[in-house]
Every structure is written in C-alpha cells, then in structure tokens.
C-alpha cells in the first residue's frame, strides 16, 4: 500500500508529490513566473484600492515562498516557513496564513478564522483542536440524541412502565423494540447537529472557505469506482481482523457493554421499520456526517500538526476508538485509515462518504437477509470465520487497487503539475480539474 511521506521537498520522478504539496513539484501558487487566474488573490495591482497596498504586498510575499520554506507537513506557508504561522504587517494587524492544498484552485486555502490568530504554536493548536473536535462532536451528538429519546419516552411511555426501565433489562429491550423508529431518528438528528453543524462551525473558526477546508469537492467516477472496489477487496481482511479482535480478553464490564450494544443493533435490524428506513438511518446519515467530522475536520487538523502520514494513521485510530466497541477496534481502525487515505489522496470527501455508506449498507442488507432465512441467525454473520489465506489474498488485491488509485489520482490533481512528464504545464494552459 503506497503511503504518504512527510517530506514536502522530496523529489518525485513521476511528478507526483506524495504530500500533495504543489510547491514541491512546481512553482508555488501565484509565483512570479506566472499568474494563476484561479487564485482570487491574483488581481491587477492597478485596480486595487490604495488602502490594500500593504496586504497585496504581503500576498505577493506569500506567493513567492519557496519549497524550502514550506514546513515538514507540506501544509502551510508563513514568512519563514513556520507551520501555520500568522503573518503580521509592520503594524500590529494580523495577516492570514495559508494552508497548502493541491486540490484547491491556486493551491492554497486562506486561513482567516479567529483561531488562526492565536499565538499558540500552529502544530500544538492544530493537534489540540483535532482532539477537542472529537470530544465536542461526540458529546453534542450523544447529548442531542439522548434528550430526544428521553422526550419520546416521557411523552409516549406510561408512568407505571417508567419505573421498571431502570431495573429491568427486558423492559429496556421491549422499549427499544417498540420505539425503534423514534430512537433511530433521534440518533440521526444528533449526528446532523453534533457531527455536521458543529463540525462546520469548528471549521469556520479556521477558514471562511469551508468547502475547501473540509474537502467538500467533486471527485472522478474512476476514483470512486476504484475506492469501492478496494472496499470489496478489503472485506476478508476486515472480517479476519474482527475475528482476531474478539479473541482479546476484555474485562467483564466491557464485555457486558459490548453484548448490550450488539443486542441493541440486532433489535434495530429485526424491527419492522423497513429496509430503506434502516439503510437511511444507519448508512446514509453516518456515511455523510461521520466523514464530515473525522475526515473533513479531525484529519485535516492532525495533518496540519503531524504531517499527512501521521494524520492518516492517527485519525483512523481515533475513528476506531470513537465507536466504543473494543471488540471491533482493529477492523474499525483499519477502515478508518483506509477512509483517511482516500480523502487525502483524492482530495475529496466523496469517495470516503460513498465507501462508508456502502460498508454500512452491506451490513444492514446482509443482516436483513440473514433474518429472513429460518436456518440462519445474526450470530452467524457476527462470528463468521475467514481463513488467513483469504485475508492475505484480499490484502494483496487491495494493495494493487490502491496502487492504481494512487497513480490515477495524480493524473487528475489540479495542481498545475503534468503527472506524465513531471513538468508544469505551459504558461496559460488550463489546469486539470477533478470531477
């Protein structure tokens, strides 16, 4: 599996910079050697307001930053190459830093949010906001969902039955079965608010360009197809890791918690809410909003702090732990790393969203199929054993698909770099665009 490098100045004979840093493979965006018409900062100086002269001079200085000044992460530009540094004019007013992004027209994203004016080290600030983002989105998501479920219970459940809920597991299971639709709707609303709206608000504290910062852009059908094919190849390995993970001994309390979660999932899947409703609530909504939070914001901040490779691995590990299922942490972490790599390599959340949706939808549809077969049980799907040879073959196939995807993503990346010759396109030539 090709993995990204932390070295933003590394030479790449294919013309494909592993860090996604346009400065490493060609002239920096807006370089004096040519004006990038797609860069909103590249305006005719004679048309500028005289009061903006200082800012335009600073932007020209930004554009002239060389690859040697770019930080180890290949992410941000500052006057001396300090990662995420805040520029200041001759007075006391701050100037915005820039986030290098090869998939953005002009190759950079303006960091003009209030958090970017902090005097805290950019690497420390990015790492801390990534962790705070995980905690904040989780608490808001769970809080909103719990409040809504509690409201449903208070309105719908007779007072006499409420007294039995705290002490009777059977009563709780009956309640879940009776109000499955309301519970799933509450859970989805919590995801929209906690993982969606809150994530957008956090990103706005860094940049006004939310779509670029969160990688909300189109991708190509070729990259999407390869991503889905890679997911299929990864399934034997995921199942094999799940089987290996279940062999790890857990304390009795955690084991009981895991079993209660599994029973809840089985109750939901066996309910009469309908297949399409379950797919929407358990595949569409998580696929969009978990990706927005984890691959859109958290991964971006980890990359800014630690570089692409560490950002991909760390965000994948946090994703695995986020689900609070230690018996599934290994396969969930592997999936998280795969989704993080897709987002970084394709420059878009779309492939990761569709892969996440496909993975969850297959689980929902598979569980419904097993439920309709009298000689099968949900436990059979959960405890399915995969030979190690099949897992190894799947990993080999998976690696081959990622190699093709890695190369194809370089060919469509709109960073002004000719992936075939390794040379920048002629002056005035249109940049290739993804999607």
N, C-alpha and C positions, 0 to 999 in steps of 0.2 A: 504494500500500500504506500503510495507516494505521500510523504508528509512534508508540511511546510517548514521553511527554515527561518530562523530568527535574524539572519544576516541580511540586512536590507541592501548592502552594497555588493552582494555576491554576484559574480558574472554567471550568466546562463546562456550557453551556446544556442539554445533554441529560441532565444529572445523572450522567454517566459520567466519573469521574475517570481520566484516561489513565495515572496512575501506580499505580492500584489502591490508593490511599490513602483509607481511609474517613474520615479526619479532614478531607480536603479537600472532601468533598461533604456532610457531615453532622456531627452531634456525635460526638466521639471515643468509642470503645467504653467503656461504663461511665460516660459523662458524667453529671453530677449531674442533668441534665434527665430521665433515665430510666435504670433499671437493666436491663442485658442479662442475662436469665436464663440465656443460654447460656454466659456467662463464668464459669468456675469460681472466679474471684477475687471475684465479686459475692455475698457471703454476708451474712446478717443479722449486724450487728455485735454484737447482744446474745448471739448463740450462740457468739461467738468466745472462744478461750482468752485470758485477760488477758495471757499472755506474748507473744501475737501482735499486741498492740495497735500496736506500732511498725511492724510490717510492714504491717498493714492501713492505717495512716495513709499509709505510703509508696505503697501501691497506689491509695489514693484520690487522692493527688497525681498518680500516673501517669495515672489516668483523666481527670484534669482538664487534661492537657496540650493546648494549643490547636494549631490547624493552623499558626499562625505559628511555633510552636516545633518543628515537625517538620522534619527535615533535608531537604536538597535531593533525596535519593534517595527520599523518601517511604517509608522502610523501617523506621526505628527511632525509639524515643522515649527521651529522657533528660530529667533535670530542666531543663536549659537548652536542650533541643533538639539536643544534640550527638549526631551519628550514632553509634549503638551504644554510647553512654556507659554506664558502670557506676555505678549509684547506690550511695551509701554512707549509712548511718544516722549518727546523731550519734556513735556509737562507731566502731569500726574494721571491723565486719562488713559485707560487701558485700550489696547488694540487686540483684536481677536486672534487666536491661534488657528491653525488649520489642521484638519485631520486628512492625511493622505488616503485616498480611496480610488483605486484604478478603475472602478466601475462607474464613477461619477463623472459626468461631463466636466472637463477641466482638471480632473484628477485629484480634487480635494474638496472637503466639506468645511464650511466655516463654523468654527466653534465660538458662537456668540451668546451662549446661555450664561445665566448668573453663576452657576457652579464653576465655569471655566475661568472666572475672575478670582478664584480663591488663590491664596498664596501657598497653599499646601502643595507639596511635590506632586506633579501630574501623575506619576506612577502610583503613588500612595493613594491619591484621590480617586483614580480610576478603579483600583482594586477595592477600596472601601465602598465606593458607590455600587459596585457589582454585588458585593455581599449584602449591602443594605437593600438593594433592589430585590434580591432573592427573599430576604426576610419580610420586607414590606409587602410584596405582592402575595406571598403565602398567607400572611396574617389577614390582609384585606379580603382575599379570596375566601378563606375559611370563615372569616367573620361575617361577611355578607351572606354566604350560603347558610351558615348556622342560624343567623337571625331570621332569614326567610323560612327555613324549615321549622324553627320554633314558632313562628307566626302561623304557619299552616297547622301545626299540631294544636296550638291553643284555640284556633278557630274551629277546627274540624273534629278533634277528639273529645268525647265526653269527659267530664271532670272525674268520674269514677275510674276511667281507664288510665288517666294520667298518673294516678298514684302507683299503678303497677309497673310503669315503664322503667323506673329507676332500679327495681329489684328483679325484674323478670326478663331474662334473655329471650324467652319465647314471645313475650308481649312486644319486645322491640322488633323481633323478626316479623311478627304479624303486622306491626305498624309500617315497617318498610315495604312489605308486600302490598299493603292497602294503599299507600301513598307514594308508590314508586315514581309516578309521573311528576308529582309535585317536588319530590326530592331531587330528581334529575334536572328539572327546570331551575330549581334554586341553586344547584351546583353550577349550572351553566351561566346563570346570571352572575354568580360570584366570580367565575373565570373572566367574564366580559369586563367586570368592574376592576377586579384585582390584577389580572394578568394583561388586560387590554388597556383600559383607560388610565390606570395608574402607571403602566409602562410608558404610555405616550407622554404623560406628564413628567415622568423622570427624564425621558429623552429630551424634552423641551428645555430642561434645565441645562442642557449641554449645547444644543443647536436648534435654530429655528427650522432647519431643513430636516424635518422628522423622517420623511420617506427615505432620504439618503442615509441618515444616521442609523436608522433601523433596517436598512437594506430592503425596503419595500419597493422592489422594482421587478420588471418582467424578466423572464428567462427564455431560453430557446426550447422548443419541443425536443430537440435532440438531447439536451442536458437533462430535461425532466424524464425522458424515456430511459436514459442510462441510470438515473437515480433510482427509478422504480425497479429496473432490472437488477441493480445492485442489492436492493432490499430483498428481493426474492432469493438471490444467491446467499444472502446473509442469514436467512431463516434457520437452516440447520445449525449454524454456529450459535445463534441466539438460543435455540432450544437446548443445545448441548450445554451452554453456559448456565442456563436456568437449572438444568438437572444437577450440574456441579455445585451451584449455589445452594441448592436445597440440602446438600449433604453437610453444609457448615452448621455446626451446632449453635443454636440460639438459646438465650435464657427463656425460661418458661413463660414469663410475662410477655416477651416479644413474640414468642411462638403463638400464644393465645391471641395476641393482637393481629398477627398475620392471618390466623384462621378466621377471625371475625371479619376481616376485610374480604377474604375470599368468599365467605358466606354471603356478605353483602352484595358482591359482584354477581354471584350465582343467582341470588334472589332477584336482582335487577334484570339479568338476562332471561330469567324464566318467567318474568312478568308478562302481562298481556298488553303492554304499551305499544307493541308493534315494532317490526324490524327497522323501518325507516326512521321512526322516532328515536330508537336506541342508537342507530348509526349517527344521526344528527347530534344527539346529546353527548355521545361517548367517542365520536371520531371527528366530526366536523369542528365542533367547538374547541376541544382540546388541541386539535391539529393547528388551528389558527392562533389561538391565544397563548398556548404554551410556547409555541415557536416565537411569537412576538416578544414574549418576556425573556426566554432563555437564549435563543439565537439572535434576536434583534437587539436587546439591551445588554443582558448579562455577558454574553460572549464578546460583544463589542468592547465593553469596559475591561474585561480580562485581557483581550488582545492589546489594548492600549497600554495596559500596565506591564504585561509579561511577554508580549510578542504573540504572533499567530499560533505557533505550535503549542505553547503552554496554555494559551487561551482556549484552544480547541479541546485539549485534554481536560482542563480544569472545569470548563463549562459542562462537558459531558459527565464528569464525576458528580458535580452538583446536581445535574438533572437526575442522575441515578438515585441519589440520596433524597431528593425532593419528594419522591413518591411515598416515602416512609414504608417501604417494603424491603426489608433487609434480605429476605429470601429471594428477591429478584434484582438486587442491586447490581450484580455483574452484567446480566443481559441489558438492563436499562442503561447502565453506563456505556456499554458498547454502542447501543443505539444512539445515545446522546452524543458520543464522539463522532459517529457517522453523520448525524444530522448537522453537527457543528462544522465538520469538514465540508459538507455540501454547501452550507451557507457561505463559508469563507471562499471556497474555490469558485463557485458560480456567481458570487457577489449578490445573491438574491435569496430572500426567504422562501420564494415559491417552491423550489424543489423540496426543501425540508418540510414545508407545510403539506405538500402532496404525499410525501413519503410517510410522514407521521399519520396523516389521515388513512392512508392505505393500510398501514400496520394495525391501527386500532380497528378499522372497518373489517379487516380479515378476521380479527379476534372475535368481534361481535357476530359476524355472519357464521363463523365456524362454531361458536357456542350455540347459536340458534339451530344449526344443522344437527349438532350432537343431541340437543334437547329433543328434537323431533324423531330421533332414532331410538326405539324402545330397548335395543340391546347395547346402547352406549350411555355413558354418563359424563358429566362435566369433569369429574376427577380424571377420566381417561385422557382428556385433552390437556389437563394441567400436568399430569405425570408422564406425558409422552416421552419415551426414551429415544435418543438419536445416537447411532454409533459414532465413535470418534472419527472413523474414516470418512463418513458422510460430512461431518463438520469440517474436517480438513479440506475435503474436495470443495465444499461450499466457500471456505475462506480463499482458496486458490482462485476460484471463479470470480469471487467478489473482488479480489485484488486486481485481476485482469480488467474487469469493468471499470474500476476506479482509475486504472492507468489510462484507459481510453478517454474517460471523462476528464481527467486532469489535462490531457493534451487538447481535447476539444474545447474546454473552457478557455484555454489560452488563445485559441483561434478566434473567439468571438468577443474577447475582452476589449472594451472601447478605451484603451489607454494610450492610443497613438502609437502602439508598437506592432510592427509587422511580425507576427508569430512565425511565419515561414522563413523569412530571411534574417530575422533578428535585427533589422534596421528600422528606424522610424519612417513613416510614410512621407512622401514628398510634401513640401510646403503647400498648404491649401487643399491637400487631399482630405476627403471626408473620413472621419474616424468610424470604424466598425462599431455597431451598437448591438447590445444583447437584446434578444427578444424579437 
